Amino acid sequence: MTHNDKPINGQDNPSFLDLLNQLPPMPPAPELEGKPGPRRLARLRAAWKESWEEGGFLCQRWEEVFQARHASWHEVANWIKAAALFGGLSLIVLMLDAAGDIASATLKGLSAVPATSGGDGGGLWGTVDHPVRVFLADQAAHLSVAPAALYAFWQLTGLVGLVGGFFGNAGARIAWLLFGIGSLAMIWSAAPAGGRAAATGLAALMWALASMFALRGLTLQPVVHNHPPQYQFNPALHLHATIPAPTPAGDDLGPDNVHPLQR
């Protein structure tokens, strides 16, 4: 089987032209002379059937797909890597586009609600929500933005922080903390003077209860990871001593082996 590309990392890059090049030339058929369409269709049908047999182009590609389930990323065929990367990038683009449309529609829907509607201060939620509406409406009078847009952005920030924090996103949890601190500051600033402390305390309790979901799994205890060292050092003391060679028995110089000097 021929390949148009050079091997990369020990892998052959298949070419789709092998689907047609792997067949021998078609034998002459007098009945198909002058009819290029049927002849081309017959050759393509034969190439398709041949490619699914043992050693065929599509058969080998199917084996590579089957082996990719148990192989690492470096062992997977290059064409599978390219297809996976292209599909992943396409999915990310679609998700970002859909997320942008959803966020835009949500922001428009929330902006349609007047910033001061339902803010009569009645009930527990009204005690917390009304000062926020009043504060944003007063601040919007000095800005080039509608009060409804500020209130919608405040709601959207709290919703994103709550949902993202529930799934463990660090950025969403930071946004949730800033959302709570900013809300407490706005309630303290805009609440009536007589009930300012009660309204702020009630808002802090509501924020703490909601934080049970937004900060789920967060702990203040340090997490210690004990990993075995990659290299173990075993200190050892090696003493190199030289042992003298034994002296032959005839060369002993003891007192019994002293002989007088002969002249």
C-alpha positions as CSV (number, residue, x, y, z in Angstrom):
1,M,0.0,0.0,0.0
2,T,1.4,3.4,-1.0
3,H,1.6,6.4,1.2
4,N,2.1,10.0,0.1
5,D,3.4,11.3,3.4
6,K,6.6,10.4,5.2
7,P,6.3,8.5,8.6
8,I,6.0,10.7,11.7
9,N,7.0,9.2,15.0
10,G,7.1,5.8,13.5
11,Q,3.5,6.1,12.1
12,D,2.5,6.1,8.5
13,N,0.2,8.8,7.3
14,P,-2.5,7.2,5.2
15,S,-3.7,8.8,2.0
16,F,-7.3,8.5,0.8
17,L,-6.0,7.8,-2.7
18,D,-4.9,4.4,-1.4
19,L,-8.6,3.4,-1.6
20,L,-8.3,3.5,-5.4
21,N,-4.6,2.7,-5.9
22,Q,-4.8,-0.6,-4.0
23,L,-6.7,-2.3,-6.9
24,P,-5.1,-3.8,-10.0
25,P,-6.1,-2.3,-13.3
26,M,-9.6,-3.2,-14.4
27,P,-9.9,-5.8,-17.2
28,P,-11.3,-4.5,-20.4
29,A,-15.0,-4.7,-20.7
30,P,-16.4,-4.3,-24.2
31,E,-19.9,-3.7,-23.0
32,L,-18.8,-0.7,-20.9
33,E,-16.8,1.0,-23.7
34,G,-18.0,4.5,-24.3
35,K,-19.7,4.6,-20.9
36,P,-17.3,6.3,-18.4
37,G,-20.0,6.6,-15.7
38,P,-20.8,2.9,-15.1
39,R,-17.1,2.0,-15.5
40,R,-16.1,4.5,-12.8
41,L,-18.9,3.4,-10.5
42,A,-17.9,-0.3,-10.9
43,R,-14.3,0.5,-10.1
44,L,-15.3,2.5,-7.0
45,R,-17.6,-0.3,-5.8
46,A,-14.8,-2.8,-6.2
47,A,-12.3,-0.5,-4.4
48,W,-14.8,-0.1,-1.5
49,K,-15.2,-3.9,-1.2
50,E,-11.4,-4.5,-1.4
51,S,-10.6,-1.8,1.2
52,W,-12.6,-3.6,3.9
53,E,-10.8,-6.9,3.4
54,E,-7.7,-7.9,5.4
55,G,-5.0,-5.4,4.8
56,G,-7.3,-2.9,3.0
57,F,-7.2,0.8,3.6
58,L,-10.5,1.1,5.5
59,C,-9.8,-2.1,7.4
60,Q,-6.5,-0.7,8.7
61,R,-8.2,2.6,9.7
62,W,-10.8,0.7,11.6
63,E,-8.1,-1.3,13.4
64,E,-6.4,2.0,14.4
65,V,-9.7,3.3,15.8
66,F,-10.2,0.1,17.7
67,Q,-6.7,0.2,19.1
68,A,-7.0,3.9,20.1
69,R,-9.3,3.1,23.0
70,H,-6.4,1.3,24.8
71,A,-3.5,3.4,23.6
72,S,-1.9,6.6,24.9
73,W,-2.1,9.9,23.1
74,H,1.4,9.4,21.6
75,E,0.5,6.0,20.3
76,V,-2.7,7.0,18.5
77,A,-2.6,7.5,14.8
78,N,-2.0,11.0,13.6
79,W,-5.2,11.3,11.6
80,I,-7.2,10.4,14.8
81,K,-5.4,13.1,16.7
82,A,-6.2,15.7,14.0
83,A,-9.9,14.6,13.9
84,A,-10.2,14.8,17.7
85,L,-8.5,18.2,17.9
86,F,-10.7,19.6,15.1
87,G,-13.9,18.2,16.7
88,G,-12.9,19.6,20.1
89,L,-12.2,23.0,18.8
90,S,-15.5,23.0,16.9
91,L,-17.4,22.0,20.0
92,I,-15.7,24.8,22.0
93,V,-16.6,27.4,19.4
94,L,-20.3,26.2,19.4
95,M,-20.4,26.2,23.2
96,L,-19.0,29.7,23.4
97,D,-21.4,31.0,20.8
98,A,-24.4,29.4,22.6
99,A,-23.2,30.7,25.9
100,G,-22.9,34.2,24.5
101,D,-26.5,34.0,23.1
102,I,-27.8,32.7,26.4
103,A,-26.1,35.4,28.4
104,S,-27.3,38.1,26.1
105,A,-30.9,36.8,26.3
106,T,-30.7,36.6,30.0
107,L,-29.3,40.1,30.4
108,K,-32.1,41.5,28.1
109,G,-34.7,39.6,30.1
110,L,-33.5,40.9,33.4
111,S,-33.1,44.4,32.0
112,A,-36.8,44.5,31.1
113,V,-37.7,44.4,34.8
114,P,-37.7,47.9,36.2
115,A,-35.1,48.4,38.9
116,T,-37.6,49.7,41.4
117,S,-40.5,47.3,40.8
118,G,-41.3,45.0,43.6
119,G,-39.0,46.9,45.9
120,D,-41.5,48.0,48.5
121,G,-39.4,46.5,51.3
122,G,-42.1,44.0,52.3
123,G,-41.0,40.5,53.5
124,L,-37.6,39.1,54.2
125,W,-36.5,39.2,50.6
126,G,-37.8,42.7,50.1
127,T,-35.9,43.9,53.1
128,V,-32.7,42.8,51.4
129,D,-33.6,43.5,47.8
130,H,-35.2,47.0,48.2
131,P,-32.0,48.7,49.4
132,V,-30.0,47.3,46.5
133,R,-32.6,48.6,44.0
134,V,-32.6,52.0,45.6
135,F,-28.8,52.2,45.8
136,L,-28.4,51.2,42.1
137,A,-31.1,53.7,41.0
138,D,-29.4,56.5,42.9
139,Q,-26.0,55.7,41.4
140,A,-27.4,55.3,37.9
141,A,-28.6,58.9,38.0
142,H,-24.9,60.0,37.9
143,L,-23.9,57.4,35.2
144,S,-24.7,56.8,31.6
145,V,-26.4,53.5,32.2
146,A,-30.0,52.6,33.1
147,P,-30.8,51.4,36.6
148,A,-32.3,48.3,35.1
149,A,-29.0,47.3,33.5
150,L,-27.1,47.7,36.8
151,Y,-29.7,45.6,38.6
152,A,-29.6,43.0,35.9
153,F,-25.9,42.8,36.0
154,W,-26.0,42.5,39.8
155,Q,-28.4,39.5,39.5
156,L,-26.4,37.9,36.7
157,T,-23.2,38.1,38.8
158,G,-24.8,36.5,41.7
159,L,-26.3,33.7,39.6
160,V,-23.1,32.9,37.8
161,G,-21.1,33.0,41.1
162,L,-23.6,30.6,42.8
163,V,-23.8,28.1,40.0
164,G,-20.1,28.2,39.1
165,G,-19.0,28.0,42.7
166,F,-21.2,24.9,43.2
167,F,-19.2,23.2,40.5
168,G,-15.9,24.2,42.1
169,N,-14.8,27.0,39.7
170,A,-12.3,29.2,41.5
171,G,-13.1,32.3,39.5
172,A,-16.8,31.9,40.2
173,R,-16.2,31.6,43.9
174,I,-14.2,34.8,43.9
175,A,-17.0,36.5,42.0
176,W,-19.5,35.2,44.6
177,L,-17.4,36.6,47.5
178,L,-17.2,40.0,45.8
179,F,-20.9,39.8,45.1
180,G,-21.7,39.2,48.7
181,I,-19.4,41.9,50.1
182,G,-20.7,44.5,47.5
183,S,-24.3,43.6,48.3
184,L,-23.7,44.0,52.1
185,A,-22.1,47.4,51.4
186,M,-25.1,48.6,49.2
187,I,-27.7,47.4,51.8
188,W,-25.8,49.2,54.6
189,S,-25.7,52.4,52.6
190,A,-29.3,52.5,51.3
191,A,-31.2,50.8,54.2
192,P,-33.2,53.0,56.5
193,A,-31.2,54.3,59.4
194,G,-33.4,52.7,62.1
195,G,-33.2,49.2,60.5
196,R,-29.8,49.4,58.8
197,A,-28.1,46.9,61.1
198,A,-31.0,44.4,61.0
199,A,-31.2,44.5,57.2
200,T,-27.4,44.1,56.8
201,G,-27.4,41.2,59.3
202,L,-30.3,39.5,57.5
203,A,-28.5,39.9,54.2
204,A,-25.3,38.4,55.7
205,L,-27.3,35.4,57.0
206,M,-28.9,34.8,53.6
207,W,-25.5,35.1,51.9
208,A,-24.0,32.6,54.4
209,L,-26.8,30.1,53.7
210,A,-26.3,30.5,49.9
211,S,-22.6,30.1,50.4
212,M,-23.1,26.5,51.6
213,F,-23.8,25.7,47.9
214,A,-21.5,28.2,46.3
215,L,-18.5,27.2,48.4
216,R,-19.3,23.5,48.6
217,G,-16.2,21.4,49.4
218,L,-14.0,24.4,50.3
219,T,-12.0,23.7,53.4
220,L,-9.6,25.9,55.4
221,Q,-7.3,23.0,56.4
222,P,-4.2,22.7,54.3
223,V,-4.1,19.8,52.0
224,V,-0.9,17.8,52.3
225,H,0.1,15.5,49.4
226,N,2.6,12.9,50.4
227,H,4.3,11.7,47.3
228,P,7.1,9.1,47.5
229,P,10.5,10.6,46.4
230,Q,11.5,9.7,42.9
231,Y,15.1,9.1,44.0
232,Q,16.0,7.4,47.3
233,F,19.3,8.3,48.9
234,N,20.7,5.5,51.0
235,P,23.9,6.7,52.8
236,A,26.5,4.0,53.3
237,L,30.1,4.0,54.6
238,H,32.5,2.1,52.5
239,L,36.0,1.3,54.0
240,H,38.7,0.1,51.7
241,A,41.4,-1.9,53.6
242,T,44.4,-3.6,52.0
243,I,45.0,-7.1,53.4
244,P,48.7,-8.1,53.2
245,A,49.5,-11.2,51.3
246,P,50.4,-14.3,53.5
247,T,54.1,-14.9,53.9
248,P,55.4,-18.3,52.7
249,A,56.3,-20.9,55.4
250,G,60.0,-21.0,54.4
251,D,60.5,-17.3,54.7
252,D,59.6,-17.0,58.4
253,L,62.2,-15.0,60.3
254,G,61.2,-16.2,63.8
255,P,63.8,-17.1,66.5
256,D,63.8,-20.8,65.6
257,N,64.8,-20.0,62.0
258,V,68.0,-18.0,62.8
259,H,71.1,-19.6,61.4
260,P,74.7,-18.6,62.0
261,L,76.5,-16.9,59.2
262,Q,78.9,-19.3,57.5
263,R,82.3,-18.0,56.4
